[in-house]
């Protein structure tokens, strides 16, 4: 069965209206987008620097403080193993914190910008 009627705007098979390059450029220059960027950077950059410093500390301790890293805490578990596992824990903690930050601060701002662009405003 076929029809001559065109599918509704934005439905499958029909390209939706994509904003022009000028619209993207104007949104990029807007205060709303600058606030979104600031919210992302104020979270991501400090945590990235802190994690890299923490990782480098671990590497430097492993390289130059073998006696300390080899200190047994209990059984066959030493400081190096605990700090190495803490690297994994820190990674998962940062990922969890970022997902919470994004859901609370970034996603609403990004959705507002997206909705405004889709509405053509």
LUMFIDO-681067 format. One record per residue (C-alpha): residue number from 0; residue in three letters; chain; x, y, z. Coordinates in steps of 0.1 Angstrom, whole numbers, plus 5000, padded with zeros to 4 digits. Example, Ala and Ser with C-alpha at 12.3 -4.5 7.8 and 13.67 -1.06 7.14 Angstrom:
% LUMFIDO-681067
<0,'ALA','A',<5123,4955,5078>> <1,'SER','A',<5137,4989,5071>> 
//
This chain:
% LUMFIDO-681067
<0,'UNK','A',<5000,5000,5000>> <1,'UNK','A',<5014,5034,4990>> <2,'UNK','A',<5003,5069,4996>> <3,'UNK','A',<5011,5101,4978>> <4,'UNK','A',<5012,5120,5011>> <5,'UNK','A',<5046,5131,5023>> <6,'UNK','A',<5058,5118,5057>> <7,'UNK','A',<5056,5142,5087>> <8,'UNK','A',<5085,5165,5091>> <9,'UNK','A',<5114,5149,5110>> <10,'UNK','A',<5101,5114,5106>> <11,'UNK','A',<5122,5084,5093>> <12,'UNK','A',<5131,5089,5057>> <13,'UNK','A',<5129,5126,5057>> <14,'UNK','A',<5159,5148,5066>> <15,'UNK','A',<5151,5171,5095>> <16,'UNK','A',<5160,5207,5092>> <17,'UNK','A',<5197,5211,5102>> <18,'UNK','A',<5207,5245,5116>> <19,'UNK','A',<5230,5264,5093>> <20,'UNK','A',<5267,5270,5101>> <21,'UNK','A',<5259,5306,5110>> <22,'UNK','A',<5234,5294,5136>> <23,'UNK','A',<5261,5271,5152>> <24,'UNK','A',<5286,5300,5152>> <25,'UNK','A',<5261,5323,5169>> <26,'UNK','A',<5253,5297,5195>> <27,'UNK','A',<5290,5291,5201>> <28,'UNK','A',<5294,5329,5208>> <29,'UNK','A',<5264,5330,5232>> <30,'UNK','A',<5266,5335,5269>> <31,'UNK','A',<5246,5303,5275>> <32,'UNK','A',<5272,5282,5256>> <33,'UNK','A',<5300,5300,5274>> <34,'UNK','A',<5284,5290,5307>> <35,'UNK','A',<5281,5254,5295>> <36,'UNK','A',<5318,5254,5286>> <37,'UNK','A',<5327,5270,5319>> <38,'UNK','A',<5307,5244,5339>> <39,'UNK','A',<5324,5216,5320>> <40,'UNK','A',<5359,5230,5323>> <41,'UNK','A',<5356,5240,5360>> <42,'UNK','A',<5350,5203,5368>> <43,'UNK','A',<5370,5185,5342>> <44,'UNK','A',<5403,5204,5343>> <45,'UNK','A',<5410,5204,5381>> <46,'UNK','A',<5401,5167,5383>> <47,'UNK','A',<5423,5158,5353>> <48,'UNK','A',<5452,5177,5368>> <49,'UNK','A',<5447,5161,5402>> <50,'UNK','A',<5445,5126,5387>> <51,'UNK','A',<5476,5131,5366>> <52,'UNK','A',<5495,5143,5396>> <53,'UNK','A',<5483,5113,5417>> <54,'UNK','A',<5493,5089,5389>> <55,'UNK','A',<5527,5106,5385>> <56,'UNK','A',<5532,5103,5423>> <57,'UNK','A',<5525,5066,5421>> <58,'UNK','A',<5549,5062,5392>> <59,'UNK','A',<5577,5082,5409>> <60,'UNK','A',<5572,5063,5442>> <61,'UNK','A',<5574,5030,5422>> <62,'UNK','A',<5606,5041,5405>> <63,'UNK','A',<5625,5058,5433>> <64,'UNK','A',<5610,5046,5466>> <65,'UNK','A',<5611,5009,5462>> <66,'UNK','A',<5616,5003,5499>> <67,'UNK','A',<5585,5023,5508>> <68,'UNK','A',<5564,5007,5481>> <69,'UNK','A',<5576,4973,5491>> <70,'UNK','A',<5565,4978,5528>> <71,'UNK','A',<5542,4949,5537>> <72,'UNK','A',<5509,4960,5551>> <73,'UNK','A',<5495,4925,5558>> <74,'UNK','A',<5502,4891,5543>> <75,'UNK','A',<5515,4896,5508>> <76,'UNK','A',<5498,4929,5504>> <77,'UNK','A',<5522,4959,5502>> <78,'UNK','A',<5519,4996,5497>> <79,'UNK','A',<5525,4994,5459>> <80,'UNK','A',<5495,4970,5455>> <81,'UNK','A',<5472,4992,5476>> <82,'UNK','A',<5482,5024,5458>> <83,'UNK','A',<5479,5006,5424>> <84,'UNK','A',<5444,4994,5432>> <85,'UNK','A',<5436,5029,5445>> <86,'UNK','A',<5444,5041,5410>> <87,'UNK','A',<5415,5020,5397>> <88,'UNK','A',<5392,5031,5425>> <89,'UNK','A',<5401,5068,5418>> <90,'UNK','A',<5393,5063,5381>> <91,'UNK','A',<5358,5049,5388>> <92,'UNK','A',<5352,5076,5414>> <93,'UNK','A',<5360,5103,5390>> <94,'UNK','A',<5338,5087,5363>> <95,'UNK','A',<5309,5085,5388>> <96,'UNK','A',<5314,5121,5400>> <97,'UNK','A',<5315,5133,5364>> <98,'UNK','A',<5283,5115,5355>> <99,'UNK','A',<5266,5132,5384>> <100,'UNK','A',<5280,5166,5375>> <101,'UNK','A',<5270,5162,5339>> <102,'UNK','A',<5234,5151,5348>> <103,'UNK','A',<5230,5180,5372>> <104,'UNK','A',<5248,5208,5356>> <105,'UNK','A',<5257,5201,5319>> <106,'UNK','A',<5228,5181,5305>> <107,'UNK','A',<5201,5207,5314>> <108,'UNK','A',<5221,5235,5298>> <109,'UNK','A',<5230,5215,5267>> <110,'UNK','A',<5193,5204,5263>> <111,'UNK','A',<5182,5240,5265>> <112,'UNK','A',<5206,5250,5238>> <113,'UNK','A',<5196,5221,5217>> <114,'UNK','A',<5159,5228,5221>> <115,'UNK','A',<5165,5265,5212>> <116,'UNK','A',<5184,5255,5181>> <117,'UNK','A',<5158,5229,5170>> <118,'UNK','A',<5130,5255,5175>> <119,'UNK','A',<5149,5279,5152>> <120,'UNK','A',<5151,5306,5179>> 
//
